[in-house]
């Protein structure tokens, strides 16, 4: 005689682990037409138990299905792209749960992990240094050189103009020393 039956979510097929008595309010056993009549698999961390193998609309077995819902996954082809898992099941092909440590990585299938993309990192560092240098040159060096030109042209004071040019040269050398080019990747 069947003593307990189990219900399940009709959309996700996830089993309610709490059994319902077939004789709860009556002497004769009674249960819904689509109820699970066998004890489901026990709960397991990282998985949901869902019904499967239907016969005449009634489930006849249960199975484990991976539950990553709410977790963030990352695109192996584009580490800057991520999304949150909404459905039960395995992670989609081309995606991983492993968070990239920074944007300059590529996925390595052999290691099953992210690997530093040294070329992309180098190119980004070159762009960053170039932008910093250019900004500082405009703010400091160009202004000092322009001042020297104006002094030379308007005041005719060659010594004072040379002093400004020396300051510009010193600033240029300091900017270069403080913002060196990155080393080429090996």
C-alpha positions, 0 to 999 in steps of 0.5 A: 500500500502506498503511504506517501506521495510527492508533489512537484513543480509543473514548470521545473519538475522539482520535487517537494521532498515532504511526502503527503499521506495518502490517508490524511483525511480518509481511510482509503488511500488517495493521491493525485493522478500526476503524483510521484508515488516513489520516494525521491532521491535524497537532497544533494548540495548543488543539485535539485531533485526532479521527476522524470520518466513519465508513464501515462502522465505520472512520473516514475523516477527522479534524477539530480539536476545541477542547480547554478541558479543565481550564480554568475557565469563568465564567457570563455571567449569574452571574459568581460561578458557575464550573466546570471544563471536563471535555469536549472541544468549544467552551465552552457557551453562556452561559459564558466563559473570561474571568475576572471581575475582581470580583463587581460585573460584568455580561457585555457581548456587544458588548464580549465582556467583563465590564463594571462593574455600577455599581449593584450595586457602589454598593449593596454599598458602601452596605451595607458602610459602613452595617454599619461605622457601625452596629457602631462606633456600638454599640461607642463612641457608644451606650456613651458616651451610656449612661454619660452617662445613668447618671452623670446619673441615679445621680451627678447630675453634669451636667458629667461627663455632658455630658463623656461626651455630648461624647465620644459626639458627637465619636466619632459625627462621626469615624465618619461622616468616616472612613466616608463614603457612596459617591457615587451612580453616574452 
